[in-house]
Amino acid sequence: MSSGKSKVFVTRNDMPKCGLDLLNKECDVSYWDKPSPAPRQELLKRVAGTNAIYCALSDKIDRELLDAAGPQLKVVSTISVGYDHVDVAECRKRGIRIGYTPDVLTDATAELTLALLLCTSRRLTEAIHEAKTGGWVSWAPTWMTGPGLAGATVGIVGFGRIGQAVGRRVKAFNTAKILYFNRSEKAEAKEIGAEKVTFDELLEKSDFVICTAALVPETKEMFNKAAFAKMKNTAVFVNTSRGGTVDQDALIEALQNNVIWGAGLDVTTPEPLPLDSPLFRLKNCVVLPHIGSAAIEARDTMSTLTAQNILAALNGKDMPAELK
């Protein structure tokens, strides 16, 4: 017998509990029963008849899935600031509202970006390996050296909330100059001391190039062979946005041939990255498993906001964070 409650499907069972507790109070909640993305056919089966979907970046929300869910679906809410996995146009055509989680993961992602940059430039993973495996025999003046931030020029591609937060943090490292490339001018740049330049100028002048741009058609594989060729051969490239902003084969080639000095990646294509990927074999590349927002506080807030978006939409109210 139906409970009369709205049906919510959560695409995995390891979402932070705080958001799920909110949903369970008012809704009939079902889950994919494993802490991993549901296989496509299972996902199509489980969404049938649901009123709301609580999803993640790993879940492709497209026409096929929306058809499988049915016309009673009112809202798709993703526990992410990115929404390139959601067919926005198709949702809008059907009157399905979309929730996401901007702002709340800004600090966590900016912190991870700086950690990844330093881990790459100061060769921390290499150094840890050497310390554990006997490579550390004595102090040596040129051993494990890498480029520092002090006095460097840092270029940030995509100067939204996360890009600006990264800019504020790198400024504290005594950098000489901060450049940014963005579709529009950002008033916050003056306070940070960042200068707007063209993409090519940023690539040519920067010692560190950081990508925090959203994945949209204009940014897809913007870091390609031509882009890497314009960078300094001493440059460090860091990507904490989306793997799709990079032509990964071109990046591998650039790292193998010392076109650039090194790369730090929190995002790749695909995810997870296959274990036989050349990126894992390159000493001048650090790969993380997409943990940009993985601060406990950030993930809890993201889960709560994802649930609040769903509850607001189901009750016909303004959503705290609705994609317009």
Phi and psi in degrees as a GROMACS rama.xvg file:
@    title "Ramachandran Plot"
@    xaxis  label "Phi"
@    yaxis  label "Psi"
@TYPE xy
-70.1142  141.35  SER-2
-81.7994  -12.475  SER-3
83.1035  -5.19325  GLY-4
-84.3957  153.739  LYS-5
-65.2452  144.528  SER-6
-97.1487  128.894  LYS-7
-121.957  131.121  VAL-8
-109.15  127.363  PHE-9
-105.904  126.547  VAL-10
-75.3089  -6.10224  THR-11
-158.062  158.017  ARG-12
-95.4443  6.80794  ASN-13
-111.28  23.5019  ASP-14
-66.5792  147.532  MET-15
-53.4693  134.405  PRO-16
-62.0759  -32.0375  LYS-17
-58.4014  -41.6441  CYS-18
-71.6716  -38.8246  GLY-19
-66.2368  -35.1542  LEU-20
-61.3891  -38.838  ASP-21
-62.612  -43.6131  LEU-22
-67.4327  -41.3437  LEU-23
-63.5945  -24.4188  ASN-24
-68.6395  -30.3873  LYS-25
-120.578  -15.2401  GLU-26
-127.183  164.499  CYS-27
-92.1667  103.66  ASP-28
-103.884  131.665  VAL-29
-124.387  158.521  SER-30
-135.206  151.931  TYR-31
-71.3135  131.332  TRP-32
-88.9079  22.1309  ASP-33
-133.944  150.423  LYS-34
-81.2323  51.5643  PRO-35
-157.268  160.683  SER-36
-59.4404  140.36  PRO-37
-70.7235  138.936  ALA-38
-55.4945  149.063  PRO-39
-53.0912  -48.0212  ARG-40
-63.8201  -36.5161  GLN-41
-66.1585  -41.2368  GLU-42
-62.0899  -44.3739  LEU-43
-61.6181  -36.3099  LEU-44
-71.4984  -43.6443  LYS-45
-73.1479  -26.3307  ARG-46
-79.6119  -11.3229  VAL-47
-56.8362  127.382  ALA-48
80.3827  4.53867  GLY-49
-85.4387  153.625  THR-50
-95.7678  -19.7251  ASN-51
-150.669  147.476  ALA-52
-123.123  124.73  ILE-53
-101.411  111.484  TYR-54
-127.778  178.361  CYS-55
-131.385  176.185  ALA-56
-58.2183  -28.2177  LEU-57
-77.8878  -5.10389  SER-58
-102.581  119.09  ASP-59
-83.8558  111.518  LYS-60
-100.703  92.5036  ILE-61
-123.078  -172.042  ASP-62
-58.7751  -42.9958  ARG-63
-58.8909  -44.1987  GLU-64
-69.6855  -40.1017  LEU-65
-63.9057  -37.2111  LEU-66
-63.1175  -41.9278  ASP-67
-65.5227  -34.4535  ALA-68
-67.8569  -44.8805  ALA-69
107.261  168.131  GLY-70
-70.1725  -13.2279  PRO-71
-80.7803  -5.4418  GLN-72
-66.6147  124.463  LEU-73
-105.986  -29.5917  LYS-74
-152.013  141.811  VAL-75
-117.268  122.864  VAL-76
-124.146  122.707  SER-77
-106.791  137.549  THR-78
-85.2633  66.4934  ILE-79
-166.41  159.184  SER-80
-85.6406  -28.2972  VAL-81
-80.1953  149.923  GLY-82
-139.511  24.1261  TYR-83
-70.8647  -10.5751  ASP-84
-85.8216  -4.23429  HIS-85
-108.777  130.844  VAL-86
-77.9794  91.9288  ASP-87
-63.3398  -44.0666  VAL-88
-61.1885  -41.9702  ALA-89
-66.9095  -39.7377  GLU-90
-62.3195  -44.4253  CYS-91
-65.6584  -37.2399  ARG-92
-61.1544  -31.505  LYS-93
-96.2997  0.493947  ARG-94
74.6011  22.0973  GLY-95
-89.2822  125.035  ILE-96
-81.0958  151.639  ARG-97
-123.229  125.453  ILE-98
-108.632  148.361  GLY-99
-146.143  -173.846  TYR-100
-130.226  66.7591  THR-101
-72.3777  166.109  PRO-102
73.0826  -47.5937  ASP-103
-70.4141  -18.5167  VAL-104
-107.635  8.22271  LEU-105
-58.3525  -53.5563  THR-106
-64.7624  -42.6205  ASP-107
-61.1697  -43.4721  ALA-108
-69.805  -38.1798  THR-109
-64.7081  -40.5299  ALA-110
-61.351  -45.5443  GLU-111
-64.8346  -36.9465  LEU-112
-59.4111  -45.432  THR-113
-66.934  -39.4907  LEU-114
-61.7093  -42.7649  ALA-115
-67.6211  -40.6799  LEU-116
-59.6837  -47.8623  LEU-117
-68.1821  -38.6568  LEU-118
-61.0871  -38.7575  CYS-119
-73.8186  -52.3145  THR-120
-69.0766  -33.1724  SER-121
-96.9757  9.30591  ARG-122
55.9267  44.6218  ARG-123
-66.7918  -40.4944  LEU-124
-65.5623  -39.0076  THR-125
-61.9625  -45.6639  GLU-126
-63.9909  -41.3585  ALA-127
-62.4915  -43.499  ILE-128
-60.218  -45.5  HIS-129
-63.5593  -39.795  GLU-130
-64.2681  -34.4995  ALA-131
-84.3411  -19.9932  LYS-132
-116.504  12.0324  THR-133
92.2603  5.01015  GLY-134
-74.1583  -18.7528  GLY-135
-86.6257  101.362  TRP-136
-107.469  -27.6696  VAL-137
-170.399  168.744  SER-138
-68.8532  139.604  TRP-139
-141.257  138.254  ALA-140
-66.9937  -25.6754  PRO-141
-113.739  3.96058  THR-142
-81.6629  135.361  TRP-143
59.5365  32.0487  MET-144
-85.9552  153.022  THR-145
-157.133  168.212  GLY-146
-68.8702  140.424  PRO-147
-100.141  164.318  GLY-148
-81.953  -30.7128  LEU-149
-59.2105  126.468  ALA-150
78.8101  1.90362  GLY-151
-90.0413  161.556  ALA-152
-100.677  125.19  THR-153
-111.333  126.884  VAL-154
-108.334  129.794  GLY-155
-116.797  119.994  ILE-156
-99.4553  114.187  VAL-157
95.3409  103.035  GLY-158
-115.852  46.0752  PHE-159
-80.3112  -152.987  GLY-160
-58.3394  -46.9732  ARG-161
-69.7037  -43.1474  ILE-162
-58.8214  -41.6951  GLY-163
-66.5493  -40.0377  GLN-164
-64.4714  -37.1596  ALA-165
-65.0057  -42.4754  VAL-166
-58.6343  -42.8532  GLY-167
-62.7704  -36.2257  ARG-168
-75.358  -41.7649  ARG-169
-69.8254  -26.5338  VAL-170
-59.3181  -34.7108  LYS-171
-69.2903  -11.4315  ALA-172
-93.2127  16.8004  PHE-173
66.3506  33.5889  ASN-174
-66.5781  150.833  THR-175
-77.0522  -37.6483  ALA-176
-155.91  144.344  LYS-177
-119.715  122.293  ILE-178
-109.684  150.911  LEU-179
-141.352  148.679  TYR-180
-120.327  126.642  PHE-181
-154.339  154.486  ASN-182
-63.6778  -29.9899  ARG-183
-129.242  160.638  SER-184
-66.6906  147.396  GLU-185
-120.78  120.229  LYS-186
-60.1705  -30.6698  ALA-187
-66.4725  -17.7655  GLU-188
-60.5239  -34.848  ALA-189
-63.2827  -44.1376  LYS-190
-65.0881  -36.0362  GLU-191
-78.0315  -26.2158  ILE-192
86.0784  30.3795  GLY-193
-100.265  145.605  ALA-194
-112.603  129.688  GLU-195
-78.837  129.989  LYS-196
-137.581  173.656  VAL-197
-74.53  163.515  THR-198
-60.6326  -45.7692  PHE-199
-62.6736  -41.4181  ASP-200
-64.0114  -40.1376  GLU-201
-61.3148  -45.6795  LEU-202
-61.8396  -41.7838  LEU-203
-71.6471  -32.8644  GLU-204
-98.9248  -17.5003  LYS-205
-85.5669  139.439  SER-206
-84.6927  -29.0796  ASP-207
-128.838  129.043  PHE-208
-116.705  119.487  VAL-209
-116.79  126.362  ILE-210
-101.499  116.89  CYS-211
-126.248  23.8093  THR-212
-80.3544  147.096  ALA-213
-68.0184  151.037  ALA-214
-86.2415  106.575  LEU-215
-132.794  170.475  VAL-216
-52.6592  -34.9166  PRO-217
-71.7164  -23.4296  GLU-218
-103.839  -3.88377  THR-219
-61.1453  122.395  LYS-220
50.8158  36.3116  GLU-221
-66.7699  -25.7948  MET-222
-92.4576  88.7012  PHE-223
-117.014  -170.267  ASN-224
-57.8765  -41.7971  LYS-225
-65.5008  -38.5939  ALA-226
-66.4506  -45.0001  ALA-227
-64.6691  -33.4831  PHE-228
-66.0417  -26.2351  ALA-229
-81.9905  -16.0668  LYS-230
-78.9434  157.236  MET-231
-63.5328  148.419  LYS-232
-75.5876  -3.3622  ASN-233
-102.354  4.70738  THR-234
-78.8251  148.886  ALA-235
-109.808  128.472  VAL-236
-106.455  131.576  PHE-237
-128.076  131.161  VAL-238
-126.901  115.561  ASN-239
-124.179  23.986  THR-240
-99.3093  -88.6149  SER-241
-142.43  144.818  ARG-242
-59.9821  -30.4233  GLY-243
-68.1596  -10.5095  GLY-244
-75.8931  -8.61927  THR-245
-120.645  135.744  VAL-246
-78.7168  100.831  ASP-247
-65.4562  -35.6384  GLN-248
-63.1822  -39.0121  ASP-249
-67.1804  -37.2954  ALA-250
-64.9484  -44.5949  LEU-251
-58.315  -45.4497  ILE-252
-61.7533  -42.789  GLU-253
-64.0731  -37.942  ALA-254
-72.6593  -41.5166  LEU-255
-64.9361  -34.3883  GLN-256
-100.979  11.3237  ASN-257
57.1492  33.2744  ASN-258
-67.995  -36.1705  VAL-259
-126.424  163.121  ILE-260
-75.2244  -41.8302  TRP-261
-170.681  171.988  GLY-262
-144.931  143.627  ALA-263
-122.476  122.683  GLY-264
-124.041  125.049  LEU-265
-99.7557  -10.369  ASP-266
-133.665  144.735  VAL-267
-144.501  176.938  THR-268
-131.317  117.831  THR-269
-82.697  -176.223  PRO-270
-126.719  129.243  GLU-271
-68.5083  154.992  PRO-272
-72.9799  131.064  LEU-273
-56.1369  142.943  PRO-274
-63.7423  -21.0404  LEU-275
-91.316  9.62311  ASP-276
-63.3917  136.53  SER-277
-57.8129  -25.0143  PRO-278
-59.6338  -34.1046  LEU-279
-73.1068  -18.3574  PHE-280
-95.1519  -7.43582  ARG-281
-88.8565  124.995  LEU-282
-68.3946  -24.1593  LYS-283
-94.3897  24.6784  ASN-284
-136.885  132.115  CYS-285
-111.491  126.568  VAL-286
-118.854  126.438  VAL-287
-111.539  156.187  LEU-288
-88.666  55.0444  PRO-289
51.2061  66.8507  HIS-290
-117.071  23.1933  ILE-291
-51.9333  -41.74  GLY-292
-100.422  14.6071  SER-293
-82.251  47.545  ALA-294
-94.575  139.122  ALA-295
-54.0856  -46.5272  ILE-296
-63.6422  -41.0285  GLU-297
-65.3301  -45.4434  ALA-298
-66.6559  -37.2092  ARG-299
-63.0831  -43.6438  ASP-300
-65.8355  -38.6011  THR-301
-61.9457  -42.8134  MET-302
-65.172  -43.1128  SER-303
-61.8263  -44.8215  THR-304
-65.8176  -38.2177  LEU-305
-60.4461  -43.6348  THR-306
-67.9149  -42.0598  ALA-307
-62.8096  -37.0347  GLN-308
-60.5848  -43.809  ASN-309
-63.877  -49.0643  ILE-310
-62.5517  -39.8398  LEU-311
-64.3842  -44.6215  ALA-312
-64.7199  -41.7061  ALA-313
-64.8998  -27.4419  LEU-314
-98.9371  10.1424  ASN-315
69.4584  25.8025  GLY-316
-107.211  170.62  LYS-317
-65.5887  133.486  ASP-318
-83.6353  142.189  MET-319
-58.3137  -33.79  PRO-320
-145.858  85.5749  ALA-321
-103.133  134.818  GLU-322
-73.3073  118.37  LEU-323
